[in-house]
Amino acid sequence: ILNRFLRGNAPNASRFQTDQYENPYYLHNTDHPGLVLVSDRLTTAAEFHSWRRSVRMALNVHNKLGFIDGTIPRPPLTHKDYGVWSRCNDIVATWLMNPISKKTGQSLLFISTAEGI
C-alpha cells in the first residue's frame, strides 16, 4: 500500500498531494529563510512598485500571499494553529527582508508580522 501511495496509485493520493499545496501553512523543503523570492534588491523608493509586484507574485506562487495581505490573520496564542502560523509568518518575513538593503532591513527586524513589514 505504501508503494502505491508513493507512486500516486493509492486512493486519495492525488488529493493528498494537492491538499498540502493548498494549505497556506504548508512549507516545502525548499522553503527556507535564505530563499530569495526576487532577484532585484530594494535599495530606493523608486524601485518599490516593481519590487512589490514581484514579491506579491512570488508569494502567491508559494501560497503565502495571505500573510502580507491580511487574509491569513494571526490566530490567538491558544489556538492550535498559532505555532504553524508563527513559523510561516517568520519565513515570509525573512523572505521579505532578504532583498532589502541592510540599513532598511535593520529597521524592519522588530516588526512582528510579515503583514506589518
N, CA, C and O atoms as CSV, one atom per row, in Angstrom:
chain,resi,resn,atom,element,x,y,z
A,1,ILE,N,N,0.831,-1.190,0.000
A,1,ILE,CA,C,0.000,0.000,0.000
A,1,ILE,C,C,0.871,1.247,0.000
A,1,ILE,O,O,0.569,2.209,-0.707
A,2,LEU,N,N,1.953,1.249,0.785
A,2,LEU,CA,C,2.816,2.424,0.833
A,2,LEU,C,C,3.413,2.712,-0.541
A,2,LEU,O,O,3.466,3.867,-0.961
A,3,ASN,N,N,3.861,1.674,-1.245
A,3,ASN,CA,C,4.411,1.879,-2.585
A,3,ASN,C,C,3.369,2.464,-3.528
A,3,ASN,O,O,3.686,3.343,-4.329
A,4,ARG,N,N,2.127,1.986,-3.442
A,4,ARG,CA,C,1.055,2.534,-4.283
A,4,ARG,C,C,0.825,4.002,-3.946
A,4,ARG,O,O,0.613,4.824,-4.837
A,5,PHE,N,N,0.866,4.323,-2.668
A,5,PHE,CA,C,0.651,5.703,-2.245
A,5,PHE,C,C,1.775,6.601,-2.768
A,5,PHE,O,O,1.515,7.685,-3.291
A,6,LEU,N,N,3.019,6.150,-2.626
A,6,LEU,CA,C,4.152,6.955,-3.069
A,6,LEU,C,C,4.165,7.149,-4.582
A,6,LEU,O,O,4.624,8.178,-5.076
A,7,ARG,N,N,3.664,6.165,-5.310
A,7,ARG,CA,C,3.585,6.292,-6.771
A,7,ARG,C,C,2.351,7.073,-7.191
A,7,ARG,O,O,2.213,7.421,-8.364
A,8,GLY,N,N,1.463,7.351,-6.269
A,8,GLY,CA,C,0.248,8.092,-6.590
A,8,GLY,C,C,-0.904,7.214,-7.019
A,8,GLY,O,O,-1.895,7.722,-7.545
A,9,ASN,N,N,-0.807,5.890,-6.810
A,9,ASN,CA,C,-1.868,4.972,-7.225
A,9,ASN,C,C,-2.867,4.661,-6.116
A,9,ASN,O,O,-3.912,4.066,-6.381
A,10,ALA,N,N,-2.574,5.042,-4.912
A,10,ALA,CA,C,-3.481,4.737,-3.804
A,10,ALA,C,C,-4.687,5.664,-3.855
A,10,ALA,O,O,-4.600,6.783,-4.361
A,11,PRO,N,N,-5.808,5.195,-3.329
A,11,PRO,CA,C,-6.977,6.078,-3.264
A,11,PRO,C,C,-6.632,7.355,-2.504
A,11,PRO,O,O,-5.968,7.307,-1.469
A,12,ASN,N,N,-7.074,8.472,-3.012
A,12,ASN,CA,C,-6.868,9.788,-2.404
A,12,ASN,C,C,-5.419,10.278,-2.450
A,12,ASN,O,O,-5.123,11.316,-1.858
A,13,ALA,N,N,-4.508,9.579,-3.126
A,13,ALA,CA,C,-3.113,10.020,-3.178
A,13,ALA,C,C,-2.990,11.365,-3.872
A,13,ALA,O,O,-2.266,12.238,-3.395
A,14,SER,N,N,-3.681,11.547,-4.986
A,14,SER,CA,C,-3.580,12.832,-5.682
A,14,SER,C,C,-4.234,13.934,-4.858
A,14,SER,O,O,-3.791,15.082,-4.891
A,15,ARG,N,N,-5.282,13.590,-4.123
A,15,ARG,CA,C,-5.928,14.583,-3.264
A,15,ARG,C,C,-4.972,15.033,-2.171
A,15,ARG,O,O,-4.897,16.223,-1.865
A,16,PHE,N,N,-4.233,14.084,-1.575
A,16,PHE,CA,C,-3.264,14.438,-0.543
A,16,PHE,C,C,-2.203,15.365,-1.113
A,16,PHE,O,O,-1.850,16.364,-0.488
A,17,GLN,N,N,-1.694,15.043,-2.290
A,17,GLN,CA,C,-0.653,15.863,-2.896
A,17,GLN,C,C,-1.169,17.264,-3.196
A,17,GLN,O,O,-0.438,18.238,-3.017
A,18,THR,N,N,-2.405,17.383,-3.648
A,18,THR,CA,C,-2.987,18.686,-3.933
A,18,THR,C,C,-3.262,19.445,-2.643
A,18,THR,O,O,-2.947,20.631,-2.542
A,19,ASP,N,N,-3.843,18.776,-1.663
A,19,ASP,CA,C,-4.225,19.440,-0.419
A,19,ASP,C,C,-3.044,20.092,0.287
A,19,ASP,O,O,-3.182,21.193,0.820
A,20,GLN,N,N,-1.897,19.445,0.303
A,20,GLN,CA,C,-0.761,20.021,1.017
A,20,GLN,C,C,-0.346,21.352,0.401
A,20,GLN,O,O,0.061,22.256,1.131
A,21,TYR,N,N,-0.436,21.498,-0.902
A,21,TYR,CA,C,-0.054,22.752,-1.547
A,21,TYR,C,C,-1.132,23.817,-1.414
A,21,TYR,O,O,-0.839,25.008,-1.518
A,22,GLU,N,N,-2.367,23.408,-1.186
A,22,GLU,CA,C,-3.445,24.369,-0.978
A,22,GLU,C,C,-3.444,24.913,0.446
A,22,GLU,O,O,-4.041,25.957,0.707
A,23,ASN,N,N,-2.797,24.235,1.350
A,23,ASN,CA,C,-2.731,24.664,2.744
A,23,ASN,C,C,-1.690,25.777,2.865
A,23,ASN,O,O,-0.514,25.537,2.592
A,24,PRO,N,N,-2.088,26.986,3.265
A,24,PRO,CA,C,-1.124,28.085,3.346
A,24,PRO,C,C,-0.047,27.873,4.411
A,24,PRO,O,O,0.971,28.565,4.405
A,25,TYR,N,N,-0.260,26.932,5.319
A,25,TYR,CA,C,0.744,26.637,6.335
A,25,TYR,C,C,1.764,25.596,5.862
A,25,TYR,O,O,2.738,25.315,6.561
A,26,TYR,N,N,1.541,25.035,4.693
A,26,TYR,CA,C,2.466,24.020,4.187
A,26,TYR,C,C,3.788,24.677,3.790
A,26,TYR,O,O,3.799,25.687,3.086
A,27,LEU,N,N,4.891,24.103,4.241
A,27,LEU,CA,C,6.216,24.558,3.834
A,27,LEU,C,C,6.917,23.413,3.119
A,27,LEU,O,O,7.091,22.328,3.673
A,28,HIS,N,N,7.307,23.668,1.905
A,28,HIS,CA,C,8.062,22.688,1.124
A,28,HIS,C,C,9.488,22.664,1.664
A,28,HIS,O,O,9.921,23.619,2.308
A,29,ASN,N,N,10.214,21.594,1.410
A,29,ASN,CA,C,11.582,21.510,1.931
A,29,ASN,C,C,12.514,22.549,1.308
A,29,ASN,O,O,13.611,22.769,1.821
A,30,THR,N,N,12.105,23.186,0.221
A,30,THR,CA,C,12.919,24.260,-0.359
A,30,THR,C,C,12.531,25.635,0.188
A,30,THR,O,O,13.170,26.633,-0.148
A,31,ASP,N,N,11.499,25.698,1.020
A,31,ASP,CA,C,11.089,26.959,1.647
A,31,ASP,C,C,11.921,27.157,2.909
A,31,ASP,O,O,11.620,26.577,3.952
A,32,HIS,N,N,12.950,27.963,2.815
A,32,HIS,CA,C,13.845,28.187,3.946
A,32,HIS,C,C,14.103,29.688,4.104
A,32,HIS,O,O,13.835,30.455,3.178
A,33,PRO,N,N,14.614,30.117,5.251
A,33,PRO,CA,C,14.796,31.546,5.500
A,33,PRO,C,C,15.735,32.248,4.517
A,33,PRO,O,O,15.602,33.454,4.308
A,34,GLY,N,N,16.662,31.540,3.919
A,34,GLY,CA,C,17.600,32.161,2.985
A,34,GLY,C,C,17.083,32.299,1.568
A,34,GLY,O,O,17.776,32.840,0.707
A,35,LEU,N,N,15.874,31.818,1.313
A,35,LEU,CA,C,15.301,31.878,-0.032
A,35,LEU,C,C,15.156,33.328,-0.482
A,35,LEU,O,O,14.656,34.169,0.265
A,36,VAL,N,N,15.592,33.613,-1.698
A,36,VAL,CA,C,15.439,34.948,-2.272
A,36,VAL,C,C,14.287,34.872,-3.262
A,36,VAL,O,O,14.400,34.247,-4.317
A,37,LEU,N,N,13.172,35.516,-2.911
A,37,LEU,CA,C,11.975,35.473,-3.757
A,37,LEU,C,C,12.161,36.234,-5.055
A,37,LEU,O,O,11.728,35.781,-6.114
A,38,VAL,N,N,12.797,37.378,-4.974
A,38,VAL,CA,C,13.022,38.215,-6.156
A,38,VAL,C,C,14.495,38.584,-6.208
A,38,VAL,O,O,15.126,38.812,-5.176
A,39,SER,N,N,15.035,38.640,-7.412
A,39,SER,CA,C,16.470,38.880,-7.551
A,39,SER,C,C,16.850,40.350,-7.388
A,39,SER,O,O,17.991,40.658,-7.046
A,40,ASP,N,N,15.907,41.260,-7.629
A,40,ASP,CA,C,16.218,42.682,-7.502
A,40,ASP,C,C,16.237,43.098,-6.040
A,40,ASP,O,O,15.321,42.787,-5.279
A,41,ARG,N,N,17.288,43.800,-5.663
A,41,ARG,CA,C,17.420,44.293,-4.294
A,41,ARG,C,C,16.682,45.625,-4.184
A,41,ARG,O,O,16.808,46.484,-5.057
A,42,LEU,N,N,15.926,45.789,-3.129
A,42,LEU,CA,C,15.197,47.037,-2.905
A,42,LEU,C,C,16.114,47.994,-2.152
A,42,LEU,O,O,16.381,47.811,-0.965
A,43,THR,N,N,16.592,49.018,-2.857
A,43,THR,CA,C,17.510,49.974,-2.235
A,43,THR,C,C,16.968,51.399,-2.241
A,43,THR,O,O,17.397,52.222,-1.432
A,44,THR,N,N,16.033,51.706,-3.140
A,44,THR,CA,C,15.462,53.057,-3.193
A,44,THR,C,C,13.944,52.973,-3.302
A,44,THR,O,O,13.383,51.946,-3.686
A,45,ALA,N,N,13.303,54.070,-2.955
A,45,ALA,CA,C,11.838,54.129,-3.032
A,45,ALA,C,C,11.352,54.015,-4.473
A,45,ALA,O,O,10.243,53.537,-4.713
A,46,ALA,N,N,12.160,54.443,-5.424
A,46,ALA,CA,C,11.765,54.398,-6.835
A,46,ALA,C,C,11.565,52.965,-7.326
A,46,ALA,O,O,10.808,52.735,-8.269
A,47,GLU,N,N,12.229,52.014,-6.701
A,47,GLU,CA,C,12.137,50.607,-7.112
A,47,GLU,C,C,10.973,49.879,-6.443
A,47,GLU,O,O,10.683,48.731,-6.782
A,48,PHE,N,N,10.310,50.535,-5.501
A,48,PHE,CA,C,9.339,49.856,-4.659
A,48,PHE,C,C,8.196,49.206,-5.420
A,48,PHE,O,O,7.873,48.052,-5.140
A,49,HIS,N,N,7.570,49.889,-6.368
A,49,HIS,CA,C,6.363,49.355,-7.013
A,49,HIS,C,C,6.647,48.088,-7.823
A,49,HIS,O,O,5.871,47.133,-7.766
A,50,SER,N,N,7.739,48.070,-8.567
A,50,SER,CA,C,8.055,46.850,-9.324
A,50,SER,C,C,8.491,45.733,-8.376
A,50,SER,O,O,8.164,44.568,-8.602
A,51,TRP,N,N,9.226,46.079,-7.317
A,51,TRP,CA,C,9.637,45.085,-6.329
A,51,TRP,C,C,8.408,44.498,-5.642
A,51,TRP,O,O,8.315,43.284,-5.460
A,52,ARG,N,N,7.468,45.358,-5.262
A,52,ARG,CA,C,6.243,44.921,-4.591
A,52,ARG,C,C,5.465,43.943,-5.461
A,52,ARG,O,O,4.996,42.914,-4.975
A,53,ARG,N,N,5.328,44.260,-6.741
A,53,ARG,CA,C,4.593,43.373,-7.659
A,53,ARG,C,C,5.298,42.025,-7.771
A,53,ARG,O,O,4.646,40.981,-7.747
A,54,SER,N,N,6.611,42.038,-7.893
A,54,SER,CA,C,7.377,40.786,-7.989
A,54,SER,C,C,7.222,39.940,-6.728
A,54,SER,O,O,7.066,38.722,-6.810
A,55,VAL,N,N,7.264,40.576,-5.576
A,55,VAL,CA,C,7.127,39.864,-4.300
A,55,VAL,C,C,5.730,39.272,-4.172
A,55,VAL,O,O,5.583,38.120,-3.763
A,56,ARG,N,N,4.711,40.040,-4.513
A,56,ARG,CA,C,3.332,39.537,-4.417
A,56,ARG,C,C,3.136,38.320,-5.326
A,56,ARG,O,O,2.479,37.354,-4.939
A,57,MET,N,N,3.702,38.369,-6.521
A,57,MET,CA,C,3.591,37.228,-7.439
A,57,MET,C,C,4.289,36.000,-6.847
A,57,MET,O,O,3.743,34.897,-6.874
A,58,ALA,N,N,5.490,36.198,-6.318
A,58,ALA,CA,C,6.252,35.078,-5.754
A,58,ALA,C,C,5.547,34.486,-4.534
A,58,ALA,O,O,5.504,33.266,-4.376
A,59,LEU,N,N,4.998,35.334,-3.679
A,59,LEU,CA,C,4.279,34.827,-2.505
A,59,LEU,C,C,3.009,34.094,-2.912
A,59,LEU,O,O,2.630,33.110,-2.277
A,60,ASN,N,N,2.355,34.562,-3.954
A,60,ASN,CA,C,1.167,33.876,-4.453
A,60,ASN,C,C,1.524,32.469,-4.939
A,60,ASN,O,O,0.789,31.516,-4.683
A,61,VAL,N,N,2.636,32.344,-5.630
A,61,VAL,CA,C,3.094,31.032,-6.109
A,61,VAL,C,C,3.335,30.088,-4.928
A,61,VAL,O,O,3.051,28.894,-5.019
A,62,HIS,N,N,3.852,30.617,-3.832
A,62,HIS,CA,C,4.126,29.806,-2.638
A,62,HIS,C,C,2.903,29.672,-1.730
A,62,HIS,O,O,2.987,29.065,-0.663
A,63,ASN,N,N,1.771,30.235,-2.147
A,63,ASN,CA,C,0.531,30.214,-1.368
A,63,ASN,C,C,0.703,30.898,-0.009
A,63,ASN,O,O,0.151,30.451,0.996
A,64,LYS,N,N,1.475,31.984,0.005
A,64,LYS,CA,C,1.749,32.713,1.247
A,64,LYS,C,C,1.331,34.181,1.161
A,64,LYS,O,O,1.628,34.953,2.072
A,65,LEU,N,N,0.653,34.577,0.096
A,65,LEU,CA,C,0.246,35.968,-0.069
A,65,LEU,C,C,-0.628,36.437,1.089
A,65,LEU,O,O,-0.556,37.601,1.483
A,66,GLY,N,N,-1.439,35.563,1.630
A,66,GLY,CA,C,-2.327,35.908,2.739
A,66,GLY,C,C,-1.611,36.391,3.985
A,66,GLY,O,O,-2.215,37.060,4.824
A,67,PHE,N,N,-0.328,36.063,4.122
A,67,PHE,CA,C,0.431,36.522,5.282
A,67,PHE,C,C,0.765,38.007,5.192
A,67,PHE,O,O,1.043,38.637,6.212
A,68,ILE,N,N,0.742,38.577,3.983
A,68,ILE,CA,C,1.021,40.012,3.880
A,68,ILE,C,C,-0.219,40.830,3.548
A,68,ILE,O,O,-0.227,42.042,3.764
A,69,ASP,N,N,-1.264,40.198,3.029
A,69,ASP,CA,C,-2.458,40.982,2.689
A,69,ASP,C,C,-3.548,40.897,3.759
A,69,ASP,O,O,-4.622,41.475,3.598
A,70,GLY,N,N,-3.275,40.182,4.842
A,70,GLY,CA,C,-4.210,40.128,5.963
A,70,GLY,C,C,-5.274,39.051,5.879
A,70,GLY,O,O,-6.095,38.934,6.788
A,71,THR,N,N,-5.284,38.256,4.810
A,71,THR,CA,C,-6.307,37.212,4.697
A,71,THR,C,C,-5.972,35.967,5.523
A,71,THR,O,O,-6.822,35.096,5.706
A,72,ILE,N,N,-4.743,35.885,6.019
A,72,ILE,CA,C,-4.370,34.826,6.965
A,72,ILE,C,C,-3.942,35.539,8.249
A,72,ILE,O,O,-2.749,35.743,8.477
A,73,PRO,N,N,-4.904,35.915,9.084
A,73,PRO,CA,C,-4.578,36.685,10.292
A,73,PRO,C,C,-3.907,35.823,11.363
A,73,PRO,O,O,-4.007,34.597,11.361
A,74,ARG,N,N,-3.226,36.506,12.270
A,74,ARG,CA,C,-2.586,35.805,13.385
A,74,ARG,C,C,-3.669,35.212,14.290
A,74,ARG,O,O,-4.537,35.942,14.769
A,75,PRO,N,N,-3.627,33.894,14.529
A,75,PRO,CA,C,-4.600,33.295,15.457
A,75,PRO,C,C,-4.209,33.628,16.903
A,75,PRO,O,O,-3.067,34.006,17.163
A,76,PRO,N,N,-5.139,33.492,17.826
A,76,PRO,CA,C,-4.802,33.708,19.242
A,76,PRO,C,C,-3.700,32.739,19.686
A,76,PRO,O,O,-3.568,31.644,19.138
A,77,LEU,N,N,-2.920,33.150,20.676
A,77,LEU,CA,C,-1.823,32.317,21.187
A,77,LEU,C,C,-2.276,30.922,21.585
A,77,LEU,O,O,-1.503,29.970,21.483
A,78,THR,N,N,-3.502,30.788,22.030
A,78,THR,CA,C,-4.006,29.495,22.496
A,78,THR,C,C,-4.598,28.642,21.377
A,78,THR,O,O,-4.970,27.492,21.614
A,79,HIS,N,N,-4.691,29.178,20.177
A,79,HIS,CA,C,-5.275,28.438,19.050
A,79,HIS,C,C,-4.307,27.357,18.577
A,79,HIS,O,O,-3.092,27.549,18.616
A,80,LYS,N,N,-4.837,26.238,18.137
A,80,LYS,CA,C,-3.999,25.110,17.695
A,80,LYS,C,C,-3.114,25.462,16.503
A,80,LYS,O,O,-2.075,24.830,16.313
A,81,ASP,N,N,-3.493,26.449,15.699
A,81,ASP,CA,C,-2.704,26.828,14.522
A,81,ASP,C,C,-1.663,27.906,14.800
A,81,ASP,O,O,-0.925,28.297,13.895
A,82,TYR,N,N,-1.591,28.392,16.035
A,82,TYR,CA,C,-0.672,29.506,16.294
A,82,TYR,C,C,0.780,29.142,15.966
A,82,TYR,O,O,1.488,29.946,15.360
A,83,GLY,N,N,1.226,27.971,16.346
A,83,GLY,CA,C,2.613,27.563,16.098
A,83,GLY,C,C,2.958,27.522,14.622
A,83,GLY,O,O,3.999,28.038,14.215
A,84,VAL,N,N,2.096,26.913,13.810
A,84,VAL,CA,C,2.385,26.839,12.370
A,84,VAL,C,C,2.231,28.208,11.721
A,84,VAL,O,O,2.970,28.539,10.793
A,85,TRP,N,N,1.274,29.012,12.201
A,85,TRP,CA,C,1.138,30.369,11.673
A,85,TRP,C,C,2.408,31.165,11.961
A,85,TRP,O,O,2.925,31.851,11.080
A,86,SER,N,N,2.907,31.074,13.186
A,86,SER,CA,C,4.099,31.810,13.591
A,86,SER,C,C,5.308,31.405,12.745
A,86,SER,O,O,6.082,32.258,12.311
A,87,ARG,N,N,5.464,30.109,12.518
A,87,ARG,CA,C,6.578,29.623,11.703
A,87,ARG,C,C,6.484,30.162,10.283
A,87,ARG,O,O,7.477,30.641,9.736
A,88,CYS,N,N,5.302,30.088,9.681
A,88,CYS,CA,C,5.124,30.587,8.313
A,88,CYS,C,C,5.291,32.102,8.250
A,88,CYS,O,O,5.889,32.622,7.308
A,89,ASN,N,N,4.770,32.804,9.240
A,89,ASN,CA,C,4.928,34.252,9.294
A,89,ASN,C,C,6.413,34.626,9.318
A,89,ASN,O,O,6.836,35.542,8.612
A,90,ASP,N,N,7.198,33.920,10.127
A,90,ASP,CA,C,8.627,34.216,10.211
A,90,ASP,C,C,9.347,33.900,8.904
A,90,ASP,O,O,10.251,34.634,8.504
A,91,ILE,N,N,8.960,32.824,8.241
A,91,ILE,CA,C,9.554,32.501,6.934
A,91,ILE,C,C,9.256,33.615,5.943
A,91,ILE,O,O,10.158,34.095,5.257
A,92,VAL,N,N,7.997,34.028,5.863
A,92,VAL,CA,C,7.611,35.083,4.923
A,92,VAL,C,C,8.337,36.384,5.270
A,92,VAL,O,O,8.796,37.090,4.372
A,93,ALA,N,N,8.445,36.705,6.547
A,93,ALA,CA,C,9.150,37.924,6.960
A,93,ALA,C,C,10.608,37.894,6.509
A,93,ALA,O,O,11.128,38.904,6.036
A,94,THR,N,N,11.271,36.751,6.648
A,94,THR,CA,C,12.668,36.676,6.195
A,94,THR,C,C,12.745,36.790,4.678
A,94,THR,O,O,13.665,37.416,4.151
A,95,TRP,N,N,11.785,36.188,3.968
A,95,TRP,CA,C,11.773,36.327,2.509
A,95,TRP,C,C,11.618,37.784,2.102
A,95,TRP,O,O,12.227,38.226,1.128
A,96,LEU,N,N,10.808,38.531,2.840
A,96,LEU,CA,C,10.608,39.947,2.523
A,96,LEU,C,C,11.860,40.770,2.815
A,96,LEU,O,O,12.168,41.713,2.086
A,97,MET,N,N,12.574,40.420,3.867
A,97,MET,CA,C,13.747,41.207,4.251
A,97,MET,C,C,15.011,40.839,3.480
A,97,MET,O,O,15.935,41.649,3.400
A,98,ASN,N,N,15.071,39.640,2.915
A,98,ASN,CA,C,16.284,39.222,2.207
A,98,ASN,C,C,16.715,40.182,1.097
A,98,ASN,O,O,17.901,40.501,1.015
A,99,PRO,N,N,15.804,40.657,0.237
A,99,PRO,CA,C,16.253,41.541,-0.842
A,99,PRO,C,C,16.270,43.035,-0.473
A,99,PRO,O,O,16.480,43.881,-1.342
A,100,ILE,N,N,16.053,43.355,0.790
A,100,ILE,CA,C,16.034,44.756,1.218
A,100,ILE,C,C,17.424,45.141,1.708
A,100,ILE,O,O,18.129,44.325,2.301
A,101,SER,N,N,17.809,46.379,1.459
A,101,SER,CA,C,19.128,46.840,1.888
A,101,SER,C,C,19.291,46.625,3.392
A,101,SER,O,O,18.320,46.660,4.148
A,102,LYS,N,N,20.527,46.405,3.807
A,102,LYS,CA,C,20.798,46.099,5.212
A,102,LYS,C,C,20.314,47.216,6.137
A,102,LYS,O,O,19.752,46.943,7.198
A,103,LYS,N,N,20.527,48.451,5.746
A,103,LYS,CA,C,20.127,49.595,6.576
A,103,LYS,C,C,18.611,49.599,6.798
A,103,LYS,O,O,18.149,49.765,7.926
A,104,THR,N,N,17.851,49.418,5.736
A,104,THR,CA,C,16.391,49.390,5.844
A,104,THR,C,C,15.935,48.136,6.581
A,104,THR,O,O,15.025,48.195,7.408
A,105,GLY,N,N,16.558,47.017,6.285
A,105,GLY,CA,C,16.191,45.748,6.912
A,105,GLY,C,C,16.313,45.769,8.420
A,105,GLY,O,O,15.502,45.159,9.117
A,106,GLN,N,N,17.323,46.470,8.938
A,106,GLN,CA,C,17.505,46.546,10.388
A,106,GLN,C,C,16.331,47.240,11.061
A,106,GLN,O,O,15.967,46.895,12.186
A,107,SER,N,N,15.739,48.209,10.385
A,107,SER,CA,C,14.596,48.907,10.982
A,107,SER,C,C,13.332,48.045,10.944
A,107,SER,O,O,12.397,48.293,11.704
A,108,LEU,N,N,13.295,47.050,10.079
A,108,LEU,CA,C,12.122,46.178,9.949
A,108,LEU,C,C,12.199,44.934,10.828
A,108,LEU,O,O,11.196,44.252,11.035
A,109,LEU,N,N,13.371,44.648,11.335
A,109,LEU,CA,C,13.618,43.397,12.050
A,109,LEU,C,C,12.687,43.170,13.236
A,109,LEU,O,O,12.370,42.024,13.555
A,110,PHE,N,N,12.251,44.219,13.883
A,110,PHE,CA,C,11.453,44.058,15.099
A,110,PHE,C,C,9.954,44.208,14.862
A,110,PHE,O,O,9.178,44.263,15.816
A,111,ILE,N,N,9.545,44.273,13.604
A,111,ILE,CA,C,8.118,44.250,13.287
A,111,ILE,C,C,7.675,42.795,13.391
A,111,ILE,O,O,8.303,41.914,12.806
A,112,SER,N,N,6.609,42.538,14.124
A,112,SER,CA,C,6.278,41.157,14.494
A,112,SER,C,C,5.545,40.343,13.434
A,112,SER,O,O,5.480,39.119,13.547
A,113,THR,N,N,4.993,40.985,12.406
A,113,THR,CA,C,4.280,40.205,11.393
A,113,THR,C,C,4.776,40.551,9.995
A,113,THR,O,O,5.236,41.662,9.735
A,114,ALA,N,N,4.670,39.579,9.112
A,114,ALA,CA,C,5.013,39.816,7.708
A,114,ALA,C,C,4.103,40.889,7.129
A,114,ALA,O,O,4.538,41.699,6.311
A,115,GLU,N,N,2.853,40.900,7.546
A,115,GLU,CA,C,1.917,41.919,7.075
A,115,GLU,C,C,2.393,43.315,7.480
A,115,GLU,O,O,2.261,44.260,6.703
A,116,GLY,N,N,2.937,43.451,8.671
A,116,GLY,CA,C,3.444,44.739,9.143
A,116,GLY,C,C,4.642,45.228,8.367
A,116,GLY,O,O,4.837,46.433,8.208
A,117,ILE,N,N,5.446,44.301,7.883
A,117,ILE,CA,C,6.621,44.671,7.096
A,117,ILE,C,C,6.170,45.230,5.769
A,117,ILE,O,O,7.002,45.607,4.944
